[in-house]
């Protein structure tokens, strides 16, 4: 239901249309499956191996915020590599494979 509303409002000219066509949001949409695949691995790794260094600070403290931001950047970097090295080549391979069957 939300997707239908976003689609219908996104097709019209306006703030929502501009926001949905904003390049960083489009990029996050392209790598969203890779983000889904990597985010838990990164945060589990951080919780297991870096908990004392990164998570020993109270939420809201500068070091805690910086640690969370660095983990988010790590997720985006790994997701970008996964998208470029695995997901996109597999999609192109599948398209070529399906195109030859027709």
C-alpha positions as CSV (number, residue, x, y, z in Angstrom):
1,X,0.0,0.0,0.0
2,X,2.8,2.4,0.9
3,X,4.7,1.4,-2.3
4,X,1.6,2.3,-4.4
5,X,1.3,5.7,-2.7
6,X,5.0,6.4,-3.2
7,X,4.7,5.4,-6.8
8,X,1.7,7.5,-7.5
9,X,3.1,10.6,-5.7
10,X,6.5,10.0,-7.2
11,X,5.2,10.2,-10.7
12,X,3.9,13.7,-10.1
13,X,6.1,16.8,-10.1
14,X,6.8,18.0,-6.6
15,X,8.9,17.6,-3.5
16,X,8.4,13.9,-3.1
17,X,9.2,13.3,-6.8
18,X,12.4,15.3,-6.4
19,X,13.3,13.5,-3.1
20,X,12.8,10.1,-4.7
21,X,15.0,11.0,-7.7
22,X,17.8,12.4,-5.4
23,X,21.0,10.6,-6.5
24,X,22.1,9.3,-3.1
25,X,18.7,7.8,-2.5
26,X,18.6,6.2,-5.9
27,X,22.0,4.7,-5.3
28,X,20.9,3.3,-1.9
29,X,17.9,1.8,-3.7
30,X,20.2,0.1,-6.2
31,X,22.4,-1.4,-3.6
32,X,19.5,-2.1,-1.1
33,X,19.6,-5.9,-1.5
34,X,23.4,-5.8,-0.9
35,X,22.8,-3.6,2.2
36,X,20.3,-6.2,3.4
37,X,22.8,-9.0,2.9
38,X,25.8,-7.3,4.6
39,X,24.4,-5.1,7.4
40,X,23.8,-7.9,9.9
41,X,27.2,-9.4,9.3
42,X,29.0,-6.1,9.9
43,X,27.0,-5.4,13.1
44,X,27.4,-8.9,14.4
45,X,31.1,-8.7,13.8
46,X,31.3,-5.4,15.5
47,X,29.3,-6.6,18.5
48,X,31.5,-9.7,18.8
49,X,35.0,-8.3,18.3
50,X,34.8,-4.6,18.9
51,X,32.2,-4.3,21.7
52,X,34.6,-3.0,24.3
53,X,36.2,-0.4,22.0
54,X,33.1,0.9,20.2
55,X,30.1,0.0,22.2
56,X,31.4,0.7,25.7
57,X,30.2,4.3,25.4
58,X,26.8,5.6,26.3
59,X,24.5,6.3,23.4
60,X,24.8,9.9,22.4
61,X,28.4,10.3,23.3
62,X,30.6,11.4,20.4
63,X,32.6,8.2,20.2
64,X,29.5,6.1,20.2
65,X,28.0,8.2,17.4
66,X,31.3,8.0,15.4
67,X,31.4,4.2,15.9
68,X,27.9,3.8,14.6
69,X,28.6,6.1,11.6
70,X,31.8,4.2,10.8
71,X,29.9,0.9,10.8
72,X,27.2,2.3,8.5
73,X,29.9,3.5,6.1
74,X,31.5,0.0,6.3
75,X,28.1,-1.5,5.4
76,X,27.7,0.8,2.4
77,X,31.3,0.2,1.2
78,X,30.9,-3.6,1.4
79,X,27.4,-3.4,-0.2
80,X,28.8,-1.4,-3.0
81,X,31.6,-4.0,-3.6
82,X,29.0,-6.8,-3.4
83,X,26.7,-5.0,-5.9
84,X,29.5,-4.2,-8.4
85,X,31.4,-7.5,-8.2
86,X,28.5,-10.0,-7.7
87,X,25.0,-8.7,-8.1
88,X,25.4,-6.6,-11.3
89,X,27.5,-9.2,-13.2
90,X,25.0,-11.9,-12.2
91,X,22.1,-9.8,-13.5
92,X,23.9,-9.1,-16.8
93,X,24.8,-12.8,-17.2
94,X,21.1,-13.8,-16.5
95,X,19.9,-11.2,-19.0
96,X,22.3,-12.5,-21.7
97,X,21.3,-16.1,-20.9
98,X,17.6,-15.4,-21.2
99,X,18.1,-13.3,-24.3
100,X,19.8,-16.2,-26.1
101,X,16.9,-18.6,-25.3
102,X,14.3,-16.5,-27.2
